[in-house]
Amino acid sequence: MLKKIEKAYLLLEKNVELLRCPICHGKFQLEAYALRCENRHTYNLNKKGYVNFLQTKADTEHYTRKMFEPRRRLIQAGMYNKLLMEIQGQLATGNLLDVGTGEGSFLEMLEVEGEKFAFDIARDGIEMATDLETNSSLSLADLTNLPFADGSLSVVLNIFTPSNYAEFQRVLSEKGRVIKIVPDQLYLQELREVYGLPVDYENTAVIDRFKKEFSKVSQQEICYTFDLPENLRLDFLMMSPLEWSVSEEYKRFARENPPEKATIHVQLLVGEK
């Protein structure tokens, strides 16, 4: 059985021409478990199976296992299955990049006719993603300086994460597409309610910006509720950054009265280059 670093090496070997150096934008060559560009900038392949392309420190304080582990259990329990089915129907043939992949479960559950790439700034997320059978090249990377060659990707997947449209346009192939998932007003309303937070999410500016970036855009509203299994209701309380700003009093109340349902309410946007 191959080690993580060996699997990652084979994927890089097959796709090295799709990458570029974040510093000088030169082409890479794959050497002994390392990517080295023509200007000798070198990025080692981590033994856990990913490359760190960051020029700054990875996030090890905010997006951590404490949040990613309960999120993974809920995703794998089917909380986002209906949404993922709709995303699956929008995927185009070719290479896919999952922007801000977190712990990787969304990417694992999608079938892609091409190569899979994924990155995040959170070290815990990427290290957890290496435990899954995503069959993807994983990295720590910067949204504003993607380590991918011009025109190398057919699909950019942007689920609940920030965007950088200049970089998305650069890495997309001709007729490539961005699939963006934007939370709508009722998204996780049960979590907001139990934490005493307003249910007032506003996404108009985000959607308007997306529509300005692409000449052809489709938009679909998706709204459904998921029955939370009793053994995962406390996980629901910990799966989101919403928990970070809540007082201990509200956290205690939430643990004693965990929601039984979760509302998934989003806008699915598809923009073609």
N, C-alpha and C positions, 0 to 999 in steps of 0.2 A: 504494500500500500504506500502510495506516494505521500511524502510529507507536504505540509502547506507550502513551504518555500519552493518545493519542486513543482507542485501544480502551478503555482504562480509564475515560475520561470517559463514553463511550457506555454502558458497563455501570452506572456510578454514576447517570447520568441516568435510566436505566430503573428503578433500584432505590433511589433516595434515601430513599423513605419507609420502607424497611426498616432504616435506620440511626438511631442516636441519639448525641448528644454524650456522650463519656465523662466530661466534667466536670460538666455540669448536667443531663444526660439529656434535653435539649431536642431538638426536631426540627431536621433539617438542611435547608438549601437549597443547591443546587449553583450556584456562581458560576463565574467564569473559572478553571477548573482548581483549584477549592478547594471544600471543604465548610464552610459557615458556619452556625452554629446561631442561634436566636433571641436568644441572649445574646452573640452576636458571637464566640464561640470558633471559631477557624478552623484547618482542617487542609488543607494543600496536597496536591495530587496530584503525586507525584514523577514526574519525566520518564521513569523506568524503569517506571512503571505501577502504583504502589501508594501507599497512604496510611499515614502514620505516626501512629497514635492513642496511642502510648505517652506516659505522663507521666514515665517514667524512661528511662534510656539503654538502647538495644537491645543485645542480646548480640552482640559482635563478637570475643569471645575463645575461647569454648568450642565452640559449634556453628558451625563455619566450613566453607568450601569444601573444606578438607582432608578432612573427613568426609563432606560432602554429595555430592561428586563421585563417589567410589567407590560410595556408597550408590545414587546414581542409576543408575550403570552396571549394578549388580546387579539393581535393581528392573526396569529396562528389558530385562534379559536373561531375565526371567521367574521370578526367585527367589520372588516373592510372588504369582504368577498364581493358584495354587489358592486361596489365602486371599482374593484380590480377587474371585474368582468367587463365593465364599460371601458376601462383603460385598455384592456386587452384588445377590444374591438377597434381601437384607434391606432394600434401599433403598425408601423410600416416595416417592410422588409429592409434589413440593413442593421448597421451597428447602433447600439443604444447606450446613452449615458444617463445614469440615475444621479441627479444633482442632490446632494445632501441626503445620501441613502440611509443615514442613521445606522441601525443595526442590521439592515439588509433584507428584512422579511418581505417587503413589497417586491423587491427585485427577484427574490427567490421564487415567488409565486407567479411571476409573469413569464410567458413563453415568448422567446425572441428568435426570429429568423435572421441571425447575425451574431455578432460578438456583443457581449455585455461589458460595460465599464461603469464604475461607481466610485464616488468620492464623498468625503465629508471632512469637516474640520475637527470633529470630535474623535479623539483617539479611542475611547471606549466603544463607540459605535462601530468604527471600522474593524477593531479587533474582534468584536462580537460577530460581525459580518463574515469574517474568515472562517467561522465555525459552521456556516451554512453551505449548502451545495448550490451556490448561485452560479458557479462556473463563470465567474467574472473577474476582470482585473480590477483590484481595489487599491485605493490610494487615499492619503491625506493630501488635500489640495485646496487651492484658493479659488473661490468663485470668480474673482476678478482677473485671474491669470491661469486659465485652464491648460493643463499639460497635454493638449491634444492638437493634432495638426489641422490646418485649415481644410474644411470640407470632408472631415474624416467620419462624421456621424450622420446617421439618417434620422434619429429620434433623440431629442433631449426631453427627459422626463423630470418634471418639476412639481413634486407632491409636497404641499405644505411648506415649501422652502423659499428663500429669497431667489431673485432672478438677476442675471446680468445679461441683458439682451445683446449688447455688443459682442460679448464672447459667444453667446448662443448662435448668433448669426455667423460668426467667423467659423465655428467648428461644424456647422451644418452643411451637408452636401446640397447640391441643387435639388430643389423640391423637398428638402428635409422639413421636419416638423417639430414643434415644441408642444408637448402636452403638459398643461399646467392645471393643478388642482388648487382651487381657492376656497377656503372655508366660507360658508355663508352664515346668515344671521343665527340660525338655530343649531349650528354645529356644537356638539357636546354641551347643549344647554343644561342638561342635568348636572353636569360637573360644575358649571358656573353657578347654578342655583344653590347647590349644596355648600359651595364655598362662599356664598353671599356676594357673588360678582354679577355685574349687570350683563344681561343677555342682549348685547347691542353691537355685535360685530358688523362693521361696515366695509364692504369690499368694492364699492363702485370705482374708486380711484385705481385700484389694482387692475380691475377688468378693463377700464378705459385705457390704461397704459399699455396693456397687452394688445388691445385692438389697434393701437397706433403703430405697433412694431411689425405687424404682419398684414399683407395685402389680402389674404384670405383667412378668415377666422370663423370657426364654428363654436357654439356655446350650448351647453346642456346642463340643466339643473338636476341634481340627484338628491333625493331626500328619503330616508328610511330610518327605522329604529331597529336596534339590535338588543335582544334580550341578554343581559349580562348574566353569565353563569354565576351562581352564588359564590363559588370559590375564586372568582376573578373580580368581584366587586371592589375589593380593596385595591387591587391592581389598577382599576379604572381611576381611582383617586390619585395615583402616582404617575400616570402615563404622560402627563402634560406639564409644560412649564407654568401653567396656571397655578399649580400648587406652590410655586416658589414665593409668591407674594402674599400668601394666606396666613393669617394669624394662627397660633397654636390652638386657640379656642375654636376656630372654625374647623381646623383639621380634626380635632377631637370629636366635634359634632358630626363631621362627615364620616369618620370611622364608625361611629355609632349608628349612623343612618345612611349607609351607602346606597347610591342609586341602583335601581334594578334594570334600567334601560339606558341606552345611549343613542342619541340622535346623530346620524351622519347626514349633514346638509352642506352640500358643496356645489360649486360651479366647475364643470369640466370644460376647459378651454383648449382648443386645438388651433395653432397658428402655423401656416405653411409659408416657407421662405419664397 
